[in-house]
């Protein structure tokens, strides 16, 4: 990330993790690492998640601002559910996404509308769920970066952003498509789903749910519309898959 905020050498980065422990925790660690470089960070979460998960060391408290976003009441979403672990059934995940989309998109818009200065971010860093964020940031001239907590092999298997969105020649339109290695992978690999695994992932992953879009669509738009894509991986660990991703993206 370059210095989008001028010549001061310091940036303001707004971070939008999804509401799951396995997403909030690594994004919080990244927020602290960014702050240790002297940059300011605004991290959005919900009150309950802030209390139980987010710990900012005193020496970074002046650089990391945690903003609590209250979720609206959504039909079928249990009272007090603010993370996927709070849901008694995976069938209720779409309603957590509905609440997330509503509350966090409005909060982001409010922050982006602030006049240029310390309150307005230089970058918006998003998780997969915030697929509406790149367009909102672009309207205010703010670049957006997508950080995948999934490795290069997982993303590479699903193909270019359009395929994740259910479009184009590489789109997975039937369950069987998940059980074979894609033709664009130029090396031997066992990265594919067994049929019983494909059944578990196909409908929630690639079919629109009650939030209005599929999880794959969220990934695809987040990747396609961002100026920068980061992968939680390394060239030493996944050199071939990272090359495939470079071509696909």
VOTI-896014 format. One record per residue (C-alpha): residue number from 1; residue in three letters; x, y, z. Coordinates in Angstrom, 2 decimals, always signed. Layout:
REM residues N
{pos=NUM	code=ALA	px=X	py=Y	pz=Z}
...
This chain:
REM residues 249
{pos=1	code=UNK	px=+0.00	py=+0.00	pz=+0.00}
{pos=2	code=UNK	px=+1.43	py=+3.34	pz=-1.00}
{pos=3	code=UNK	px=+0.92	py=+6.61	pz=+0.80}
{pos=4	code=UNK	px=-2.44	py=+7.68	pz=-0.60}
{pos=5	code=UNK	px=-2.81	py=+10.40	pz=+1.99}
{pos=6	code=UNK	px=-0.05	py=+12.77	pz=+0.92}
{pos=7	code=UNK	px=+3.58	py=+13.22	pz=+1.82}
{pos=8	code=UNK	px=+3.33	py=+12.79	pz=+5.59}
{pos=9	code=UNK	px=+4.31	py=+9.13	pz=+5.40}
{pos=10	code=UNK	px=+1.27	py=+8.19	pz=+7.48}
{pos=11	code=UNK	px=-1.99	py=+6.67	pz=+6.26}
{pos=12	code=UNK	px=-5.43	py=+6.04	pz=+7.67}
{pos=13	code=UNK	px=-6.68	py=+2.52	pz=+6.89}
{pos=14	code=UNK	px=-10.32	py=+1.47	pz=+7.47}
{pos=15	code=UNK	px=-10.75	py=-2.29	pz=+8.03}
{pos=16	code=UNK	px=-14.00	py=-4.23	pz=+7.52}
{pos=17	code=UNK	px=-13.82	py=-7.86	pz=+8.70}
{pos=18	code=UNK	px=-16.70	py=-10.32	pz=+8.42}
{pos=19	code=UNK	px=-18.50	py=-11.28	pz=+11.64}
{pos=20	code=UNK	px=-16.75	py=-14.55	pz=+12.43}
{pos=21	code=UNK	px=-14.04	py=-15.26	pz=+14.99}
{pos=22	code=UNK	px=-11.71	py=-16.64	pz=+12.31}
{pos=23	code=UNK	px=-12.00	py=-13.36	pz=+10.43}
{pos=24	code=UNK	px=-12.12	py=-10.76	pz=+13.21}
{pos=25	code=UNK	px=-9.00	py=-12.10	pz=+14.95}
{pos=26	code=UNK	px=-6.58	py=-12.07	pz=+11.97}
{pos=27	code=UNK	px=-7.88	py=-8.70	pz=+10.78}
{pos=28	code=UNK	px=-7.33	py=-7.33	pz=+14.28}
{pos=29	code=UNK	px=-3.76	py=-8.64	pz=+14.24}
{pos=30	code=UNK	px=-3.24	py=-6.97	pz=+10.87}
{pos=31	code=UNK	px=-4.63	py=-3.71	pz=+12.27}
{pos=32	code=UNK	px=-2.02	py=-3.84	pz=+15.03}
{pos=33	code=UNK	px=+0.77	py=-4.55	pz=+12.55}
{pos=34	code=UNK	px=-0.28	py=-1.60	pz=+10.40}
{pos=35	code=UNK	px=-0.37	py=+0.61	pz=+13.50}
{pos=36	code=UNK	px=+3.12	py=-0.50	pz=+14.49}
{pos=37	code=UNK	px=+4.30	py=+0.99	pz=+11.20}
{pos=38	code=UNK	px=+2.99	py=+4.36	pz=+12.37}
{pos=39	code=UNK	px=-0.28	py=+4.37	pz=+10.43}
{pos=40	code=UNK	px=-3.74	py=+5.01	pz=+11.85}
{pos=41	code=UNK	px=-6.39	py=+2.30	pz=+11.68}
{pos=42	code=UNK	px=-10.16	py=+2.31	pz=+12.12}
{pos=43	code=UNK	px=-11.50	py=-1.20	pz=+12.75}
{pos=44	code=UNK	px=-15.25	py=-1.80	pz=+12.46}
{pos=45	code=UNK	px=-16.93	py=-4.54	pz=+14.48}
{pos=46	code=UNK	px=-19.94	py=-4.98	pz=+16.78}
{pos=47	code=UNK	px=-20.11	py=-4.28	pz=+20.53}
{pos=48	code=UNK	px=-20.16	py=-7.92	pz=+21.60}
{pos=49	code=UNK	px=-17.28	py=-8.88	pz=+19.31}
{pos=50	code=UNK	px=-15.25	py=-5.90	pz=+20.51}
{pos=51	code=UNK	px=-15.67	py=-6.98	pz=+24.13}
{pos=52	code=UNK	px=-14.78	py=-10.64	pz=+23.63}
{pos=53	code=UNK	px=-12.18	py=-10.53	pz=+20.84}
{pos=54	code=UNK	px=-10.47	py=-7.21	pz=+20.19}
{pos=55	code=UNK	px=-7.53	py=-6.31	pz=+22.42}
{pos=56	code=UNK	px=-5.45	py=-3.29	pz=+21.46}
{pos=57	code=UNK	px=-2.18	py=-2.81	pz=+23.41}
{pos=58	code=UNK	px=-1.94	py=+0.51	pz=+25.27}
{pos=59	code=UNK	px=+1.01	py=+1.63	pz=+23.15}
{pos=60	code=UNK	px=-1.17	py=+1.36	pz=+20.01}
{pos=61	code=UNK	px=-4.38	py=+2.78	pz=+21.48}
{pos=62	code=UNK	px=-3.70	py=+6.19	pz=+19.93}
{pos=63	code=UNK	px=-3.39	py=+4.68	pz=+16.46}
{pos=64	code=UNK	px=-6.14	py=+2.03	pz=+16.43}
{pos=65	code=UNK	px=-9.73	py=+3.19	pz=+16.77}
{pos=66	code=UNK	px=-12.35	py=+0.46	pz=+17.20}
{pos=67	code=UNK	px=-15.82	py=+1.54	pz=+16.09}
{pos=68	code=UNK	px=-18.78	py=-0.46	pz=+17.40}
{pos=69	code=UNK	px=-21.51	py=-0.95	pz=+14.81}
{pos=70	code=UNK	px=-24.88	py=-2.06	pz=+16.14}
{pos=71	code=UNK	px=-26.75	py=-4.60	pz=+14.04}
{pos=72	code=UNK	px=-30.41	py=-3.97	pz=+13.20}
{pos=73	code=UNK	px=-33.13	py=-6.40	pz=+14.15}
{pos=74	code=UNK	px=-33.55	py=-8.92	pz=+11.36}
{pos=75	code=UNK	px=-36.27	py=-11.54	pz=+11.24}
{pos=76	code=UNK	px=-34.95	py=-15.02	pz=+12.14}
{pos=77	code=UNK	px=-31.65	py=-13.61	pz=+13.45}
{pos=78	code=UNK	px=-31.43	py=-14.59	pz=+17.16}
{pos=79	code=UNK	px=-31.24	py=-11.81	pz=+19.73}
{pos=80	code=UNK	px=-27.63	py=-11.02	pz=+20.55}
{pos=81	code=UNK	px=-26.20	py=-12.89	pz=+17.56}
{pos=82	code=UNK	px=-23.23	py=-10.84	pz=+16.36}
{pos=83	code=UNK	px=-20.95	py=-13.55	pz=+14.95}
{pos=84	code=UNK	px=-21.39	py=-16.84	pz=+13.13}
{pos=85	code=UNK	px=-20.56	py=-18.74	pz=+16.33}
{pos=86	code=UNK	px=-23.69	py=-17.23	pz=+17.95}
{pos=87	code=UNK	px=-25.98	py=-18.91	pz=+15.40}
{pos=88	code=UNK	px=-27.62	py=-22.20	pz=+16.43}
{pos=89	code=UNK	px=-27.74	py=-23.29	pz=+12.77}
{pos=90	code=UNK	px=-25.78	py=-22.54	pz=+9.61}
{pos=91	code=UNK	px=-29.15	py=-21.95	pz=+7.93}
{pos=92	code=UNK	px=-29.28	py=-18.62	pz=+9.78}
{pos=93	code=UNK	px=-26.04	py=-17.25	pz=+8.32}
{pos=94	code=UNK	px=-27.84	py=-15.37	pz=+5.51}
{pos=95	code=UNK	px=-29.70	py=-13.29	pz=+8.12}
{pos=96	code=UNK	px=-26.45	py=-12.32	pz=+9.82}
{pos=97	code=UNK	px=-25.26	py=-11.21	pz=+6.37}
{pos=98	code=UNK	px=-28.41	py=-9.12	pz=+5.91}
{pos=99	code=UNK	px=-27.78	py=-7.35	pz=+9.22}
{pos=100	code=UNK	px=-24.07	py=-6.92	pz=+8.38}
{pos=101	code=UNK	px=-24.80	py=-5.45	pz=+4.94}
{pos=102	code=UNK	px=-27.30	py=-2.99	pz=+6.35}
{pos=103	code=UNK	px=-25.34	py=-1.72	pz=+9.35}
{pos=104	code=UNK	px=-21.79	py=-1.79	pz=+8.03}
{pos=105	code=UNK	px=-22.54	py=-0.31	pz=+4.61}
{pos=106	code=UNK	px=-24.28	py=+2.66	pz=+6.25}
{pos=107	code=UNK	px=-21.41	py=+3.13	pz=+8.70}
{pos=108	code=UNK	px=-18.85	py=+2.99	pz=+5.89}
{pos=109	code=UNK	px=-20.78	py=+5.54	pz=+3.85}
{pos=110	code=UNK	px=-20.90	py=+7.92	pz=+6.81}
{pos=111	code=UNK	px=-17.14	py=+7.68	pz=+7.34}
{pos=112	code=UNK	px=-16.38	py=+8.14	pz=+3.63}
{pos=113	code=UNK	px=-18.51	py=+11.29	pz=+3.53}
{pos=114	code=UNK	px=-16.33	py=+13.01	pz=+6.11}
{pos=115	code=UNK	px=-14.32	py=+15.90	pz=+4.64}
{pos=116	code=UNK	px=-10.66	py=+15.25	pz=+3.81}
{pos=117	code=UNK	px=-8.73	py=+15.09	pz=+7.05}
{pos=118	code=UNK	px=-7.92	py=+12.72	pz=+9.90}
{pos=119	code=UNK	px=-11.35	py=+11.06	pz=+9.93}
{pos=120	code=UNK	px=-11.42	py=+10.06	pz=+6.29}
{pos=121	code=UNK	px=-9.53	py=+6.88	pz=+5.28}
{pos=122	code=UNK	px=-6.83	py=+6.68	pz=+2.62}
{pos=123	code=UNK	px=-7.54	py=+2.98	pz=+2.05}
{pos=124	code=UNK	px=-10.47	py=+0.66	pz=+2.77}
{pos=125	code=UNK	px=-9.36	py=-2.91	pz=+3.51}
{pos=126	code=UNK	px=-12.14	py=-5.48	pz=+3.22}
{pos=127	code=UNK	px=-12.99	py=-9.08	pz=+3.94}
{pos=128	code=UNK	px=-14.98	py=-11.11	pz=+1.40}
{pos=129	code=UNK	px=-18.44	py=-10.28	pz=+2.79}
{pos=130	code=UNK	px=-18.25	py=-6.50	pz=+2.24}
{pos=131	code=UNK	px=-18.78	py=-6.74	pz=-1.52}
{pos=132	code=UNK	px=-20.55	py=-3.35	pz=-1.53}
{pos=133	code=UNK	px=-17.52	py=-1.54	pz=-0.09}
{pos=134	code=UNK	px=-15.33	py=-1.10	pz=-3.22}
{pos=135	code=UNK	px=-18.09	py=+0.77	pz=-5.08}
{pos=136	code=UNK	px=-18.82	py=+2.95	pz=-2.04}
{pos=137	code=UNK	px=-15.13	py=+3.77	pz=-1.62}
{pos=138	code=UNK	px=-14.72	py=+4.52	pz=-5.34}
{pos=139	code=UNK	px=-17.53	py=+7.08	pz=-5.21}
{pos=140	code=UNK	px=-15.38	py=+9.06	pz=-2.79}
{pos=141	code=UNK	px=-12.07	py=+8.51	pz=-4.57}
{pos=142	code=UNK	px=-10.74	py=+6.09	pz=-1.94}
{pos=143	code=UNK	px=-8.93	py=+2.92	pz=-3.10}
{pos=144	code=UNK	px=-10.02	py=-0.47	pz=-1.79}
{pos=145	code=UNK	px=-7.95	py=-3.57	pz=-1.02}
{pos=146	code=UNK	px=-9.33	py=-7.09	pz=-0.63}
{pos=147	code=UNK	px=-7.56	py=-9.46	pz=+1.76}
{pos=148	code=UNK	px=-8.31	py=-13.15	pz=+1.40}
{pos=149	code=UNK	px=-7.92	py=-15.31	pz=+4.50}
{pos=150	code=UNK	px=-8.14	py=-18.28	pz=+2.14}
{pos=151	code=UNK	px=-4.98	py=-19.53	pz=+0.43}
{pos=152	code=UNK	px=-4.14	py=-19.23	pz=-3.25}
{pos=153	code=UNK	px=-5.14	py=-22.83	pz=-4.02}
{pos=154	code=UNK	px=-8.66	py=-22.28	pz=-2.69}
{pos=155	code=UNK	px=-9.15	py=-19.09	pz=-4.66}
{pos=156	code=UNK	px=-7.43	py=-20.46	pz=-7.75}
{pos=157	code=UNK	px=-9.72	py=-23.48	pz=-7.83}
{pos=158	code=UNK	px=-12.76	py=-21.22	pz=-8.16}
{pos=159	code=UNK	px=-11.28	py=-19.24	pz=-11.03}
{pos=160	code=UNK	px=-11.53	py=-15.58	pz=-12.03}
{pos=161	code=UNK	px=-13.86	py=-13.17	pz=-10.21}
{pos=162	code=UNK	px=-16.56	py=-13.61	pz=-12.84}
{pos=163	code=UNK	px=-16.67	py=-17.35	pz=-12.19}
{pos=164	code=UNK	px=-17.18	py=-16.75	pz=-8.47}
{pos=165	code=UNK	px=-20.05	py=-14.47	pz=-9.45}
{pos=166	code=UNK	px=-21.61	py=-17.30	pz=-11.48}
{pos=167	code=UNK	px=-20.65	py=-15.87	pz=-14.87}
{pos=168	code=UNK	px=-18.36	py=-16.80	pz=-17.74}
{pos=169	code=UNK	px=-16.93	py=-20.05	pz=-19.07}
{pos=170	code=UNK	px=-15.39	py=-21.10	pz=-15.74}
{pos=171	code=UNK	px=-18.54	py=-20.62	pz=-13.64}
{pos=172	code=UNK	px=-19.54	py=-23.64	pz=-11.56}
{pos=173	code=UNK	px=-23.17	py=-24.16	pz=-12.55}
{pos=174	code=UNK	px=-23.63	py=-27.70	pz=-11.24}
{pos=175	code=UNK	px=-22.39	py=-29.68	pz=-8.28}
{pos=176	code=UNK	px=-20.22	py=-31.95	pz=-10.42}
{pos=177	code=UNK	px=-18.13	py=-28.96	pz=-11.52}
{pos=178	code=UNK	px=-16.62	py=-28.83	pz=-8.03}
{pos=179	code=UNK	px=-15.32	py=-32.42	pz=-8.20}
{pos=180	code=UNK	px=-12.85	py=-31.92	pz=-11.08}
{pos=181	code=UNK	px=-9.63	py=-29.90	pz=-11.43}
{pos=182	code=UNK	px=-10.23	py=-26.83	pz=-13.63}
{pos=183	code=UNK	px=-8.72	py=-27.00	pz=-17.12}
{pos=184	code=UNK	px=-6.75	py=-23.78	pz=-16.66}
{pos=185	code=UNK	px=-4.59	py=-25.34	pz=-13.91}
{pos=186	code=UNK	px=-1.36	py=-26.30	pz=-15.76}
{pos=187	code=UNK	px=+0.09	py=-28.70	pz=-13.18}
{pos=188	code=UNK	px=-0.98	py=-31.95	pz=-11.45}
{pos=189	code=UNK	px=-3.04	py=-31.33	pz=-8.31}
{pos=190	code=UNK	px=-5.56	py=-33.06	pz=-6.09}
{pos=191	code=UNK	px=-7.28	py=-29.77	pz=-5.24}
{pos=192	code=UNK	px=-10.95	py=-30.59	pz=-5.89}
{pos=193	code=UNK	px=-13.92	py=-31.60	pz=-3.79}
{pos=194	code=UNK	px=-15.15	py=-35.10	pz=-3.16}
{pos=195	code=UNK	px=-18.81	py=-35.40	pz=-4.08}
{pos=196	code=UNK	px=-20.06	py=-35.33	pz=-0.47}
{pos=197	code=UNK	px=-17.92	py=-32.22	pz=+0.14}
{pos=198	code=UNK	px=-19.27	py=-30.58	pz=-3.00}
{pos=199	code=UNK	px=-22.82	py=-31.13	pz=-1.77}
{pos=200	code=UNK	px=-21.97	py=-29.28	pz=+1.45}
{pos=201	code=UNK	px=-20.41	py=-26.28	pz=-0.33}
{pos=202	code=UNK	px=-22.38	py=-25.88	pz=-3.57}
{pos=203	code=UNK	px=-25.68	py=-24.41	pz=-2.39}
{pos=204	code=UNK	px=-24.46	py=-22.06	pz=+0.38}
{pos=205	code=UNK	px=-21.38	py=-21.10	pz=-1.61}
{pos=206	code=UNK	px=-22.57	py=-20.64	pz=-5.17}
{pos=207	code=UNK	px=-26.36	py=-20.25	pz=-4.99}
{pos=208	code=UNK	px=-27.92	py=-16.93	pz=-3.85}
{pos=209	code=UNK	px=-29.20	py=-17.11	pz=-0.28}
{pos=210	code=UNK	px=-31.68	py=-14.97	pz=+1.67}
{pos=211	code=UNK	px=-29.16	py=-12.12	pz=+1.79}
{pos=212	code=UNK	px=-29.77	py=-11.72	pz=-1.95}
{pos=213	code=UNK	px=-26.42	py=-12.99	pz=-3.21}
{pos=214	code=UNK	px=-24.21	py=-16.06	pz=-2.82}
{pos=215	code=UNK	px=-20.99	py=-16.20	pz=-0.84}
{pos=216	code=UNK	px=-19.17	py=-16.73	pz=-4.13}
{pos=217	code=UNK	px=-20.70	py=-13.54	pz=-5.53}
{pos=218	code=UNK	px=-19.40	py=-11.61	pz=-2.51}
{pos=219	code=UNK	px=-15.91	py=-12.95	pz=-3.15}
{pos=220	code=UNK	px=-16.07	py=-12.24	pz=-6.87}
{pos=221	code=UNK	px=-17.21	py=-8.63	pz=-6.58}
{pos=222	code=UNK	px=-14.78	py=-7.92	pz=-3.72}
{pos=223	code=UNK	px=-11.89	py=-9.18	pz=-5.83}
{pos=224	code=UNK	px=-12.95	py=-7.65	pz=-9.15}
{pos=225	code=UNK	px=-13.72	py=-4.18	pz=-7.81}
{pos=226	code=UNK	px=-10.69	py=-3.77	pz=-5.52}
{pos=227	code=UNK	px=-7.47	py=-2.09	pz=-6.61}
{pos=228	code=UNK	px=-5.34	py=-4.54	pz=-4.64}
{pos=229	code=UNK	px=-5.77	py=-8.22	pz=-3.70}
{pos=230	code=UNK	px=-3.81	py=-9.71	pz=-0.82}
{pos=231	code=UNK	px=-3.56	py=-13.46	pz=-0.19}
{pos=232	code=UNK	px=-2.76	py=-14.95	pz=+3.21}
{pos=233	code=UNK	px=-0.02	py=-17.07	pz=+1.72}
{pos=234	code=UNK	px=+3.53	py=-16.87	pz=+0.40}
{pos=235	code=UNK	px=+5.50	py=-17.62	pz=-2.76}
{pos=236	code=UNK	px=+7.44	py=-20.31	pz=-0.85}
{pos=237	code=UNK	px=+4.26	py=-22.11	pz=+0.17}
{pos=238	code=UNK	px=+2.10	py=-21.87	pz=-2.99}
{pos=239	code=UNK	px=+4.27	py=-20.71	pz=-5.91}
{pos=240	code=UNK	px=+2.27	py=-22.49	pz=-8.65}
{pos=241	code=UNK	px=-1.14	py=-21.42	pz=-7.34}
{pos=242	code=UNK	px=-0.06	py=-17.82	pz=-6.89}
{pos=243	code=UNK	px=+1.05	py=-17.79	pz=-10.55}
{pos=244	code=UNK	px=-2.35	py=-19.15	pz=-11.58}
{pos=245	code=UNK	px=-4.08	py=-16.43	pz=-9.55}
{pos=246	code=UNK	px=-1.93	py=-13.76	pz=-11.18}
{pos=247	code=UNK	px=-3.17	py=-14.92	pz=-14.58}
{pos=248	code=UNK	px=-6.81	py=-15.32	pz=-13.50}
{pos=249	code=UNK	px=-6.97	py=-11.87	pz=-11.87}
